[in-house]
Amino acid sequence: MILHPDVAKALQLSLPVVALESAVITHGLPHPINLELAQHLEDVIRQNGAAPATIALLEGELHIGITNEELQSLAAASNPVKISRRDFAPAMTQKRTGGTTVAGTMIAAHRAGIRVFATGGIGGVHRGTQFDVSADLPELARTPLVVVCAGAKAILDLPATVEYLETMGVPMIGYQTDEFPAFYSQSSGIKIPFRAETPVEIARIAEQHWRLGMKSAILVVQPVPKENELPRDEVETIIQRALEDAHIMGITGAAVTPFLLGRVGEISAGATLKANLALLENNALLAARIASSLEPQKGTISI
């Protein structure tokens, strides 16, 4: 791994660090919005007392934190690959450039000694078949990080996703909420058992979880800001239209999620994109505050 000097220094001095995924840059948002967002999220984390570590694969090399020039190159990359657990070895061997998913980012962040990760929405169980499960879910069950998100992407089967996480023993902590958020909407109607009111409380829960020898992540779910949320019924109507379009066009496999997110944005005339950007910023801010609340611990850096 190649650690950005600021990230390496922060880990060596036991200072707070927050990991950021890069699949949202390479596959989630159009250029130049993707670049502007990535730069803004890093600034938000710095302004809240932590070092940002955007994780990405650049010409076969795994970077833990990237320079602004590298960020610009990644945001404009042609034919980037999505990097999850299965993809590291072939993509590195073939010198590919790509964005890390939630699962891929968790693997790299944990190896570097980073304990907190901010993302938008995790992957989950896809609608229509419970055999189509994102690699993010088993990764949450075996990789010990605090993962801050706005729930799972709204295009997924949210009840089945929550059930899977419960079965795999992943603690779900609602930040100032009793429900699993519905990504673009604050409420899903799905209750979760634990709620925390402050970043310090979340930090103490995570430390206790890991002291008990648990190996899973702590999934912190935070609703999209109220002023940016969309009504659940409106979002569901939009998603159904996007699903129909995907079926008509024969979109399958790994191409489904990027297609649906893009199509949902088109149908909503950009409203879902605005909500997405707001929740990403909100999650980065909370993650920085959680990272700053964890007890200092020397990171394990493998280069």
Secondary structure, DSSP 4 states (H G I P E B T S, - for coil): -EE-HHHHHHHHTT--EEEE-SHIIIIIS-TTHHHHHHHHHHHHHHHTT-EEEEEEEETTEEEES--HHHHHHHHT-SSPEEE-GGGHHHHHHTT--EEE-HHHHHHHHHHHT--EEE-S-B--BPTT-TT-B-THHHHHHHS--EEEESBB-TTS-HHHHHHHHHHTT--EEEES-SB--BTTBS--S-B-SEEESSHHHHHHHHHHHHHTT--SPEEEE-PPPGGG---HHHHHHHHHHHHHHHHHHT--GGGHHHHHHHHHHHHTTTHHHHHHHHHHHHHHHHHHHHHHHSPP-------
